[in-house]
Amino acid sequence: MKESRKTLMTKKVFREVLLELLQSKPLSKITITEICEKADLNRSTFYAHYVEVGDLLHEIENEMISNIPKVYGNNEHNSKTVKTAELEGFFDYVRENAFEFRVLLIDSDSNAFFENLKNAILEYYMSANNNRLGMDKEFQLIYSVNGAIGMMLEWIKREFPYDTKEFTKMVMENAKFIRA
């Protein structure tokens, strides 16, 4: 069932408040009362949507990962041009959602989003290769994905000193498996 506009707006406010709070304190120190006060909403409203603060964070993380753009066609996945386009689309998405990525990957005291993002990317490349890479290629993939995410973290920390095209080219040059 589709959520009402009011529900979507309420959840958006809760998300924004939690992300703002995560910039200055760990999740374990953030209370439902604090979120509700900053959101100017009742605790009962929070509980209508979430059981605990972690549920709200989990929803944000899942939404960010599920919204990663897929700009490729299944039949042409191995084309270098398509790989560059899909990676550029991903980095455009990161840049458009810079605040969320900064908070979830850099400011947060948890590495859960990093792990979930890494696993989603790994799963994508594994499934694109029918889960038949062989151990050597699988280790190359893990190395490439971790390296690309590490570069992305620095790109975010340094407030995007390269445009998306330039940054994609740098990642492609350094990530052996992705360009193979």
C-alpha positions as a Markdown table, in Angstrom:
| # | Residue | x | y | z |
|---|---|---|---|---|
| 1 | Met | 0.0 | 0.0 | 0.0 |
| 2 | Lys | 1.3 | 3.4 | -0.9 |
| 3 | Glu | 2.0 | 5.7 | 2.0 |
| 4 | Ser | 0.1 | 8.9 | 2.3 |
| 5 | Arg | 1.7 | 12.3 | 1.6 |
| 6 | Lys | 1.4 | 13.2 | 5.3 |
| 7 | Thr | 3.3 | 10.0 | 6.3 |
| 8 | Leu | 6.0 | 10.6 | 3.7 |
| 9 | Met | 6.5 | 14.1 | 4.9 |
| 10 | Thr | 6.6 | 13.0 | 8.6 |
| 11 | Lys | 9.2 | 10.3 | 7.8 |
| 12 | Lys | 11.2 | 12.9 | 5.8 |
| 13 | Val | 11.3 | 15.2 | 8.8 |
| 14 | Phe | 12.4 | 12.3 | 11.1 |
| 15 | Arg | 15.1 | 11.3 | 8.6 |
| 16 | Glu | 16.4 | 14.9 | 8.3 |
| 17 | Val | 16.6 | 15.3 | 12.1 |
| 18 | Leu | 18.4 | 12.0 | 12.6 |
| 19 | Leu | 21.0 | 12.8 | 9.9 |
| 20 | Glu | 21.5 | 16.2 | 11.5 |
| 21 | Leu | 22.0 | 14.7 | 14.9 |
| 22 | Leu | 24.4 | 12.0 | 13.6 |
| 23 | Gln | 26.7 | 14.8 | 12.5 |
| 24 | Ser | 27.5 | 15.6 | 16.1 |
| 25 | Lys | 26.9 | 12.5 | 18.2 |
| 26 | Pro | 26.8 | 8.7 | 17.9 |
| 27 | Leu | 23.6 | 6.8 | 17.3 |
| 28 | Ser | 23.7 | 5.3 | 20.8 |
| 29 | Lys | 23.4 | 8.8 | 22.3 |
| 30 | Ile | 20.5 | 9.9 | 20.2 |
| 31 | Thr | 17.1 | 9.5 | 21.9 |
| 32 | Ile | 13.6 | 9.3 | 20.5 |
| 33 | Thr | 12.6 | 12.3 | 22.7 |
| 34 | Glu | 15.5 | 14.4 | 21.2 |
| 35 | Ile | 14.4 | 13.5 | 17.6 |
| 36 | Cys | 10.8 | 14.3 | 18.3 |
| 37 | Glu | 11.6 | 17.6 | 20.0 |
| 38 | Lys | 13.8 | 18.7 | 17.0 |
| 39 | Ala | 11.2 | 17.5 | 14.5 |
| 40 | Asp | 8.4 | 19.2 | 16.5 |
| 41 | Leu | 6.4 | 15.9 | 16.4 |
| 42 | Asn | 5.0 | 13.7 | 19.2 |
| 43 | Arg | 6.7 | 10.5 | 20.4 |
| 44 | Ser | 3.5 | 8.6 | 19.4 |
| 45 | Thr | 4.0 | 9.8 | 15.9 |
| 46 | Phe | 7.5 | 8.3 | 15.9 |
| 47 | Tyr | 6.3 | 5.0 | 17.3 |
| 48 | Ala | 3.6 | 4.9 | 14.6 |
| 49 | His | 6.5 | 4.4 | 12.1 |
| 50 | Tyr | 9.4 | 3.0 | 14.1 |
| 51 | Val | 10.2 | 1.0 | 17.2 |
| 52 | Glu | 13.6 | 2.6 | 17.9 |
| 53 | Val | 16.1 | 5.0 | 16.5 |
| 54 | Gly | 18.0 | 2.2 | 14.8 |
| 55 | Asp | 14.9 | 1.4 | 12.7 |
| 56 | Leu | 14.9 | 4.9 | 11.4 |
| 57 | Leu | 18.6 | 4.8 | 10.5 |
| 58 | His | 18.1 | 1.4 | 8.9 |
| 59 | Glu | 15.3 | 2.8 | 6.7 |
| 60 | Ile | 17.5 | 5.7 | 5.6 |
| 61 | Glu | 20.3 | 3.3 | 4.7 |
| 62 | Asn | 18.1 | 0.9 | 2.8 |
| 63 | Glu | 16.5 | 3.8 | 0.9 |
| 64 | Met | 19.9 | 5.2 | -0.1 |
| 65 | Ile | 21.0 | 1.8 | -1.3 |
| 66 | Ser | 17.8 | 0.9 | -3.1 |
| 67 | Asn | 17.8 | 4.2 | -4.9 |
| 68 | Ile | 21.3 | 3.7 | -6.4 |
| 69 | Pro | 20.7 | 4.2 | -10.1 |
| 70 | Lys | 21.0 | 1.4 | -12.6 |
| 71 | Val | 21.8 | 3.0 | -16.0 |
| 72 | Tyr | 22.8 | -0.1 | -17.8 |
| 73 | Gly | 21.2 | -2.7 | -20.1 |
| 74 | Asn | 21.5 | -6.4 | -19.1 |
| 75 | Asn | 22.8 | -7.4 | -22.6 |
| 76 | Glu | 25.6 | -4.9 | -22.8 |
| 77 | His | 26.9 | -5.1 | -19.2 |
| 78 | Asn | 30.5 | -6.0 | -20.3 |
| 79 | Ser | 30.9 | -2.9 | -22.5 |
| 80 | Lys | 33.4 | -0.5 | -21.1 |
| 81 | Thr | 31.2 | 2.4 | -22.2 |
| 82 | Val | 28.3 | 1.1 | -20.2 |
| 83 | Lys | 30.4 | 0.4 | -17.2 |
| 84 | Thr | 31.7 | 3.9 | -17.3 |
| 85 | Ala | 28.1 | 5.3 | -17.7 |
| 86 | Glu | 26.8 | 3.2 | -14.8 |
| 87 | Leu | 29.6 | 4.2 | -12.6 |
| 88 | Glu | 29.2 | 7.9 | -13.5 |
| 89 | Gly | 25.5 | 7.5 | -12.8 |
| 90 | Phe | 26.3 | 6.1 | -9.4 |
| 91 | Phe | 28.8 | 9.0 | -8.6 |
| 92 | Asp | 26.2 | 11.5 | -9.8 |
| 93 | Tyr | 23.8 | 10.0 | -7.3 |
| 94 | Val | 26.4 | 10.2 | -4.5 |
| 95 | Arg | 27.0 | 13.9 | -5.4 |
| 96 | Glu | 23.3 | 14.7 | -5.5 |
| 97 | Asn | 22.9 | 13.1 | -2.1 |
| 98 | Ala | 26.2 | 14.3 | -0.6 |
| 99 | Phe | 24.8 | 15.2 | 2.8 |
| 100 | Glu | 23.4 | 11.8 | 3.3 |
| 101 | Phe | 26.5 | 10.0 | 2.1 |
| 102 | Arg | 28.7 | 12.2 | 4.2 |
| 103 | Val | 26.7 | 11.6 | 7.4 |
| 104 | Leu | 26.3 | 7.8 | 6.8 |
| 105 | Leu | 29.8 | 7.1 | 5.6 |
| 106 | Ile | 32.0 | 9.7 | 7.4 |
| 107 | Asp | 30.2 | 11.3 | 10.3 |
| 108 | Ser | 28.4 | 8.2 | 11.7 |
| 109 | Asp | 30.1 | 6.1 | 14.3 |
| 110 | Ser | 28.8 | 3.0 | 12.6 |
| 111 | Asn | 30.3 | 1.3 | 9.5 |
| 112 | Ala | 27.0 | -0.5 | 8.7 |
| 113 | Phe | 26.2 | 1.7 | 5.8 |
| 114 | Phe | 29.7 | 1.2 | 4.4 |
| 115 | Glu | 29.4 | -2.5 | 4.6 |
| 116 | Asn | 25.8 | -2.5 | 3.2 |
| 117 | Leu | 26.9 | -0.3 | 0.3 |
| 118 | Lys | 30.0 | -2.4 | -0.4 |
| 119 | Asn | 27.9 | -5.6 | -0.3 |
| 120 | Ala | 25.3 | -4.2 | -2.7 |
| 121 | Ile | 28.0 | -3.3 | -5.2 |
| 122 | Leu | 29.7 | -6.6 | -4.8 |
| 123 | Glu | 26.4 | -8.4 | -5.3 |
| 124 | Tyr | 25.7 | -6.4 | -8.4 |
| 125 | Tyr | 29.0 | -7.3 | -10.0 |
| 126 | Met | 28.7 | -10.9 | -8.9 |
| 127 | Ser | 25.2 | -11.3 | -10.3 |
| 128 | Ala | 26.3 | -9.5 | -13.5 |
| 129 | Asn | 28.8 | -12.3 | -13.9 |
| 130 | Asn | 26.3 | -15.1 | -12.9 |
| 131 | Asn | 28.2 | -15.6 | -9.6 |
| 132 | Arg | 30.9 | -17.4 | -11.5 |
| 133 | Leu | 34.0 | -15.3 | -11.2 |
| 134 | Gly | 36.4 | -17.8 | -9.6 |
| 135 | Met | 38.4 | -17.0 | -6.5 |
| 136 | Asp | 41.1 | -14.9 | -8.2 |
| 137 | Lys | 38.5 | -12.6 | -9.9 |
| 138 | Glu | 36.4 | -12.4 | -6.8 |
| 139 | Phe | 39.4 | -11.1 | -4.8 |
| 140 | Gln | 40.1 | -8.6 | -7.6 |
| 141 | Leu | 36.5 | -7.5 | -7.4 |
| 142 | Ile | 36.7 | -7.1 | -3.6 |
| 143 | Tyr | 39.9 | -5.1 | -3.9 |
| 144 | Ser | 38.5 | -2.9 | -6.7 |
| 145 | Val | 35.2 | -2.2 | -4.9 |
| 146 | Asn | 37.0 | -1.3 | -1.6 |
| 147 | Gly | 39.4 | 0.9 | -3.5 |
| 148 | Ala | 36.6 | 2.7 | -5.4 |
| 149 | Ile | 34.7 | 3.3 | -2.1 |
| 150 | Gly | 37.9 | 4.5 | -0.4 |
| 151 | Met | 38.4 | 7.0 | -3.3 |
| 152 | Met | 34.8 | 8.0 | -3.1 |
| 153 | Leu | 35.1 | 8.7 | 0.7 |
| 154 | Glu | 38.0 | 11.1 | 0.0 |
| 155 | Trp | 36.1 | 12.7 | -2.9 |
| 156 | Ile | 33.2 | 13.4 | -0.4 |
| 157 | Lys | 35.5 | 14.5 | 2.4 |
| 158 | Arg | 37.3 | 17.0 | 0.1 |
| 159 | Glu | 33.9 | 18.3 | -1.1 |
| 160 | Phe | 34.1 | 17.0 | -4.6 |
| 161 | Pro | 37.3 | 18.6 | -6.0 |
| 162 | Tyr | 36.7 | 16.7 | -9.3 |
| 163 | Asp | 33.6 | 16.7 | -11.4 |
| 164 | Thr | 31.8 | 13.4 | -11.8 |
| 165 | Lys | 33.3 | 12.6 | -15.2 |
| 166 | Glu | 36.8 | 13.2 | -14.0 |
| 167 | Phe | 36.3 | 11.3 | -10.9 |
| 168 | Thr | 34.8 | 8.3 | -12.7 |
| 169 | Lys | 37.7 | 8.3 | -15.1 |
| 170 | Met | 40.1 | 8.2 | -12.0 |
| 171 | Val | 38.2 | 5.3 | -10.5 |
| 172 | Met | 38.1 | 3.4 | -13.7 |
| 173 | Glu | 41.8 | 3.8 | -14.2 |
| 174 | Asn | 42.5 | 2.5 | -10.7 |
| 175 | Ala | 39.9 | -0.3 | -10.4 |
| 176 | Lys | 41.2 | -3.2 | -12.4 |
| 177 | Phe | 38.2 | -5.4 | -12.1 |
| 178 | Ile | 35.5 | -2.8 | -12.9 |
| 179 | Arg | 37.1 | -1.9 | -16.2 |
| 180 | Ala | 38.0 | -5.4 | -17.2 |
